[in-house]
Amino acid sequence: MNPVINTVQTSVDTGTSANLKLLDKICCLDDMLSVDGDADAAVEARVQIGWNKFRQLILLLTNMDMSFVMRKRLYSSCV
């Protein structure tokens, strides 16, 4: 996931040598923060993280050397 998402490039002059950029959205600690306080971006980010973690377990879930009961328990813990 891209940690910083900026759709509008805006900068603020602070009067010092520093120049700050205003961002529409930012990902901080696996949570998407939005300027307008909308939770849609945060929910979408969490769903994407969940699917990515689930995909990491595909090899274990499809491993026929593991018992069906163990694979079922693993799947149930994910869902």
C-alpha positions in Angstrom: 0.0 0.0 0.0 1.2 3.5 -0.8 1.8 5.3 2.6 1.0 8.7 1.1 -1.8 9.4 -1.3 -2.0 12.9 -2.7 -4.5 13.8 -5.4 -4.2 17.5 -5.1 -0.7 19.1 -5.0 -1.0 22.0 -2.6 1.8 23.6 -0.5 1.8 26.0 2.3 4.5 28.6 3.0 5.2 28.8 6.7 7.3 31.9 6.4 10.4 30.0 7.2 12.6 28.0 4.9 10.2 25.0 5.4 7.5 24.4 2.9 4.6 22.1 3.9 2.5 20.0 1.5 -1.2 19.5 2.2 -2.4 15.9 1.6 -5.9 14.7 1.0 -5.2 11.2 2.5 -2.4 9.6 4.4 -1.9 6.0 5.6 -0.7 6.0 9.2 -0.3 2.8 11.3 -2.4 0.9 8.7 -5.2 3.4 9.0 -6.2 5.8 6.2 -6.7 9.3 7.5 -8.7 11.7 5.3 -8.9 15.5 5.3 -12.7 15.4 5.2 -12.9 12.8 8.0 -14.6 10.3 5.7 -14.3 6.7 6.8 -14.6 5.2 3.3 -10.8 5.3 2.7 -10.1 3.8 6.1 -12.5 0.9 5.5 -11.2 0.3 2.0 -7.6 0.2 3.4 -8.5 -2.3 6.1 -10.3 -4.6 3.7 -7.3 -4.5 1.4 -5.0 -5.3 4.2 -7.2 -8.2 5.3 -7.3 -9.7 1.8 -3.5 -9.4 1.5 -3.1 -11.3 4.8 -5.5 -13.9 3.7 -3.7 -14.4 0.4 -0.5 -15.0 2.3 -2.1 -18.2 3.8 -3.3 -19.7 0.5 -0.3 -22.1 0.4 -1.3 -23.4 3.8 -5.0 -23.6 3.1 -4.4 -25.6 -0.1 -1.7 -27.9 1.3 -3.0 -31.4 1.1 -0.3 -32.6 3.5 -2.1 -30.8 6.3 -5.2 -32.4 7.7 -8.5 -31.1 6.7 -9.3 -30.3 10.4 -6.2 -28.1 10.7 -7.0 -26.3 7.4 -10.6 -25.7 8.5 -9.4 -24.2 11.8 -7.0 -21.9 10.0 -9.7 -20.8 7.6 -12.2 -20.3 10.5 -9.6 -18.1 12.3 -9.3 -15.9 9.3 -13.0 -15.5 8.7 
